[in-house]
Every structure is written in C-alpha cells, then in structure tokens.
Amino acid sequence: MRLSLFIIGFFSLFAFGHAQAKTVSLCNETSYYLNVASAYADGGASRSKGWAVIAPGTCKDSFDDMPEEASAYVYAVSHEAHAGKGIEFTGRERFCIAGHGEAFQLDGRRECRNRGYVGVDFAAIDLKASNPKVTFTEPEDFGKRRAVIAGIQRSLSDIGYDISLIDGFSGRQTTDAINDFSKKSQFSNSANQRLLLTELFEQAGTKSASRGLRFCNRTDYLIWAAAGFLTPTGVASKGWVRVPSQSCSIAINEILSDRYYFTYAEAVTADGTIVSEAGGQKIWGGTHVLCIKTTRFTIDGNENCLNRGFQEAGFARIDLSDQKSWTVILE
C-alpha cells in the first residue's frame, strides 16, 4: 500500500519459507466487507479479475489459476454497502478493474478507460513462500476475532444506529443496538456473531440504495461520471464513476449533508471517444468549472486547473434543498 494511504488503512504481507505457490490467502482483519481484485503479470501477458467479497475476520484463497512464474498483485476497497469514504488498499502497479459489483476477468493492463474500465494501482505480493498470505488491517489492528465485532459495529452504524466508537469490543452501546436490531427485525440468531454480521451487512446493502449521490444510465452507451462537492476551503471534484448502460452507480456514498453538489458525465463509444449526436457531444454538464483529469482523480479546489496540470469541465449544480440523497438520470 502506498505511504499516502496509511491514514485510511494498512496492508501487511506475510511470507513463510521459499517455495513458489499458486494460491495466496487473502485475510480481512478490518471492520469493512472488502471487494478484492487480484492480478498477475507473466512476461508480456497479464490478467486482472474480481470481485471477491471478503467478510471481516475471514480469509479466501486466490490466484489458483496463475501461471507458475507470474508475479501476483492485489487491490481492495470497502464494499459499497458501507457509508462514508471507506478504505482502500493500493500499490504501484496499474491494472484494469470493472465497477464494484461487476464480475470481471480482463486480459491486458493498458488503456483501461479506452476499453471501458477503470485503472487502479495494485500492490505486489511476495510469492517466495510456502503459504503466502495477505492481511488487510486498519490502524486499530483488530485481529480476526475483534474484526467480526468491529464489522458488526460498522454495519449497525450503516443502518442508522449510534455507534460512537468502532473498536471491536462489545460494550453496552453495541449490545443495546444489537438487542434493538434483533427485536425490530425479529432476528433470533444474534448470539452467533458471524450470522449476525451477515444479516446486518445485507440490511446495510438495502439501506445504501436510499443514500448518497448516484448516476443512472438510461442510454445504450457506457457513461463516465464525476461529482463535485463543497469542502471547508471551496469545491473538490472526484471521478471517474463507471456507469454501464441501463444500470446505476454511486458517486458519493454517504448522506448528503450539503445543499449544493455538482455533476458531470460523458457517454463514450467502444473505443473510448465521446459520443457525437445531432452535431454535438453527448455530455451532461453545466456552467460551473471544476478540475478533472483523464485517469481516476480526487482534486481539491477548482482554481487554476490548467496551471496545476489538470483539465477543466463544466459541471451542473444540483440544489438538494433539504433532501439527503439524489439520483441523476442520464438519458
């Protein structure tokens, strides 16, 4: 994981022995369900695939179809059922991924966006081991057992319970929330922590559908979208969100607490160029200029975009008034 991401997550690699192995154990010791993608490179050939969903406190084997002499890589991000900015584990090797929730297996690692995919940086795995293992952790270093409790706390928070501290300990606030949830949902297996975690995660996934800012694509094209939001010092922009034809994708995954947000989207052809219709480009935007770039981005400020090495795009401003979620229909 890159040093800049230590504030949102830690990524540890454990290796034992010296023999090459074709499988790697991926272990989640965070409070989040993780979407995990794997990749390998073997000379000029490469492949990425996903998503494996790994619950807190559990492990899954991966890379079982990797060539013997290939190098292995991994990328992980918190599941979209969780509210907020989440957590991400990255490295320095670029591969292509599809949107969250889309199963994919992609050969090649170049020109991801022109192929309709997202390019992200994967972390390398040391395969000089008899049992290679990747462990995803947070600064709290929960371990497997506490990660399950922390996952329960996070999912309780996601569905609206006041969990002031996600610490992996079953204190009174957590116990009261579990008892209230069990009573209201008529869930009778709360003593089994893993069953409880699964039930809460499913409820959090349902809750996420009514939260945040999302784009829904009603066209026959792939759409790339970006969002702008207010910060204490101005406006920031974030993209790109991949929105396949006839589907929806979330851009801001939390309750919308501000009145104004900004949106921009462009439909693209199979070769990645912007669609032209009726003599113009198929773009959904407006007059508010924010910074963008061709690759995935989060950019603070909308001043001097070009001088800072970015591009500019005109975003539409949305007035939510007192609403806490918003869907942009693109058609």
Residue pairs with C-beta under 8 A, 6 or more apart in sequence:
1 9
1 10
1 11
1 89
1 90
1 91
1 123
2 90
2 91
2 92
2 121
5 88
5 89
5 90
8 85
8 86
8 87
8 88
9 30
9 87
9 88
9 89
9 136
9 137
9 138
9 139
10 136
10 137
10 138
10 139
10 141
11 89
11 123
11 134
11 135
11 136
11 137
12 134
12 135
12 136
12 137
13 123
13 125
13 126
13 132
13 133
13 134
13 135
14 129
14 132
14 133
14 134
14 135
15 126
15 127
15 128
15 129
15 132
15 133
16 129
16 130
16 131
16 133
17 128
17 129
17 130
17 131
18 128
18 129
18 130
19 129
19 130
20 68
20 69
20 127
20 128
21 127
21 129
21 130
21 131
21 132
22 63
22 64
22 65
22 66
22 68
23 61
23 62
23 63
23 64
23 132
24 38
24 61
24 62
24 63
24 72
24 74
24 125
24 127
24 132
24 133
24 134
25 59
25 60
25 61
25 131
25 132
25 133
25 134
26 36
26 38
26 52
26 54
26 59
26 60
26 61
26 62
26 74
26 76
26 133
26 134
26 136
27 54
27 58
27 59
27 133
27 134
27 135
27 136
27 144
28 34
28 54
28 55
28 56
28 57
28 58
28 59
28 136
28 147
29 56
29 57
29 135
29 136
29 137
29 138
29 141
29 142
29 143
29 144
29 147
30 56
30 78
30 87
30 136
30 137
30 138
30 142
30 147
30 150
30 151
31 56
31 138
31 142
31 147
31 150
31 151
31 153
31 154
31 166
31 168
32 56
32 78
32 79
32 82
32 86
32 87
32 151
32 154
33 53
33 54
33 55
33 56
33 78
33 79
33 81
33 82
33 151
33 201
34 53
34 54
34 76
34 77
34 78
34 79
34 136
35 50
35 51
35 52
35 53
35 76
35 77
35 78
35 79
35 80
35 100
36 50
36 51
36 52
36 53
36 54
36 60
36 62
36 74
36 75
36 76
37 48
37 49
37 50
37 51
37 52
37 74
37 75
37 76
37 95
37 97
37 122
38 48
38 49
38 50
38 52
38 62
38 63
38 72
38 73
38 74
39 46
39 47
39 48
39 49
39 72
39 73
39 74
39 75
39 93
39 95
39 109
39 122
40 46
40 47
40 63
40 66
40 67
40 70
40 71
40 72
40 73
41 70
41 71
41 73
41 93
41 109
42 66
42 67
42 69
42 70
42 71
45 67
45 107
46 95
46 107
46 108
46 109
47 105
47 106
47 107
47 108
48 95
48 96
48 97
48 104
48 105
48 106
48 109
48 122
49 104
49 105
49 106
50 75
50 97
50 98
50 103
50 104
51 100
51 101
51 102
51 103
51 104
52 60
52 62
53 79
54 60
55 151
55 194
55 197
55 198
55 201
56 142
56 147
56 148
56 150
56 151
56 197
57 144
57 145
57 147
57 148
57 151
57 194
58 144
59 133
62 74
63 72
66 72
71 124
71 127
72 124
72 125
72 127
72 132
73 91
73 93
73 95
73 122
73 123
73 124
73 125
74 89
74 91
74 122
74 123
74 125
74 134
75 89
75 90
75 91
75 95
75 97
75 120
75 121
75 122
75 123
76 88
76 89
76 136
77 86
77 87
77 88
77 89
77 100
78 86
78 87
78 88
79 100
79 201
80 100
80 101
80 208
80 250
80 253
81 155
81 158
81 201
81 204
81 205
81 207
81 208
82 154
82 155
82 158
82 204
82 208
82 253
83 157
83 158
83 204
83 208
83 211
83 212
83 253
83 254
83 255
84 253
84 254
85 253
85 254
86 253
87 138
89 123
89 136
90 120
90 121
90 122
90 123
91 121
91 122
91 123
91 124
92 121
92 123
92 124
93 121
93 122
93 123
93 124
94 109
94 112
94 119
94 120
94 121
94 122
95 106
95 109
95 112
95 119
95 120
95 122
96 106
96 108
96 109
96 112
96 115
96 117
96 118
96 119
97 104
97 106
97 112
97 117
97 118
97 119
97 120
98 104
98 106
98 117
98 118
98 242
99 118
99 241
99 242
99 243
99 244
99 249
102 244
104 117
106 115
106 117
108 115
109 119
111 272
112 118
112 119
113 119
113 224
113 240
113 272
113 294
113 295
114 271
114 272
115 272
116 222
116 242
116 268
116 270
116 272
117 242
118 240
118 242
118 296
119 295
119 296
120 296
125 132
125 134
126 132
140 150
140 166
140 167
140 168
142 149
142 150
142 168
143 168
146 168
146 169
147 168
148 193
148 194
148 197
149 168
149 169
149 170
149 174
149 193
150 166
150 167
150 168
151 197
151 201
152 174
152 178
152 193
152 196
152 197
152 200
153 163
153 166
153 167
153 168
153 174
154 163
154 166
155 197
155 200
155 201
155 203
155 204
156 163
156 174
156 177
156 178
156 181
156 200
157 163
157 166
158 200
158 204
158 207
158 208
159 181
159 200
159 203
159 204
159 207
160 207
161 177
161 180
161 181
162 173
162 177
163 173
163 174
163 177
164 173
178 190
178 196
179 190
181 187
181 190
181 200
182 188
182 190
185 199
185 203
187 196
187 199
189 195
189 196
189 199
190 196
208 250
208 253
210 325
211 253
211 254
211 255
211 324
211 325
212 250
212 251
212 252
212 253
212 254
212 255
212 256
212 325
212 326
213 227
213 250
213 251
213 252
213 256
213 261
213 263
213 325
213 326
213 327
213 328
214 248
214 249
214 250
214 251
214 326
214 327
214 328
215 223
215 225
215 241
215 243
215 248
215 249
215 251
215 263
215 265
215 327
215 328
215 330
216 243
216 247
216 248
216 327
216 328
216 329
216 330
217 223
217 243
217 244
217 245
217 246
217 247
217 248
217 249
217 330
218 246
218 329
218 330
218 331
219 245
219 267
219 282
219 330
219 331
220 245
221 245
221 267
221 268
221 269
221 275
221 282
222 242
222 243
222 244
222 245
222 267
222 268
223 243
223 244
223 245
223 265
223 266
223 267
223 268
223 330
224 239
224 240
224 241
224 242
224 243
224 265
224 266
224 268
225 239
225 240
225 241
225 243
225 249
225 251
225 263
225 264
225 265
225 266
225 328
225 330
226 237
226 238
226 239
226 240
226 241
226 251
226 263
226 264
226 265
226 290
226 292
226 313
226 315
227 237
227 238
227 239
227 241
227 251
227 252
227 261
227 262
227 263
227 264
228 235
228 236
228 237
228 238
228 261
228 262
228 263
228 264
228 288
228 290
228 302
228 315
229 235
229 236
229 238
229 252
229 258
229 261
229 262
230 236
230 258
230 260
230 261
231 300
233 300
233 301
234 300
234 301
234 302
234 303
235 262
235 290
235 301
235 302
236 298
236 299
236 300
236 301
237 262
237 290
237 291
237 292
237 297
237 298
237 299
237 302
237 315
238 251
238 252
238 297
238 298
238 299
239 251
239 264
239 292
239 296
239 297
240 296
240 297
241 249
241 250
241 251
242 249
243 249
243 265
243 330
248 327
251 263
252 261
255 324
255 325
256 320
256 323
256 324
256 325
256 326
257 324
258 320
259 319
259 320
259 321
260 317
260 318
260 319
260 320
261 317
261 318
261 320
261 326
262 286
262 288
262 290
262 315
262 316
262 317
262 318
263 284
263 285
263 315
263 316
263 318
263 328
264 283
264 284
264 285
264 286
264 290
264 292
264 313
264 314
264 315
264 316
265 283
265 284
265 285
265 328
265 330
266 274
266 275
266 281
266 282
266 283
266 284
267 274
267 275
267 282
267 283
267 330
268 274
268 275
269 275
274 281
274 282
274 283
275 281
275 282
276 282
284 316
284 328
284 330
285 313
285 314
285 315
285 316
286 314
286 315
286 316
286 317
287 314
288 302
288 314
288 315
288 316
288 317
289 302
289 305
289 312
289 313
289 314
289 315
290 299
290 302
290 305
290 312
290 313
290 315
291 297
291 299
291 301
291 302
291 305
291 308
291 310
291 311
291 312
292 299
292 305
292 310
292 311
292 312
292 313
293 299
293 309
293 310
293 311
294 311
297 310
299 305
299 310
305 311
305 312
306 312
318 326
318 328
320 326
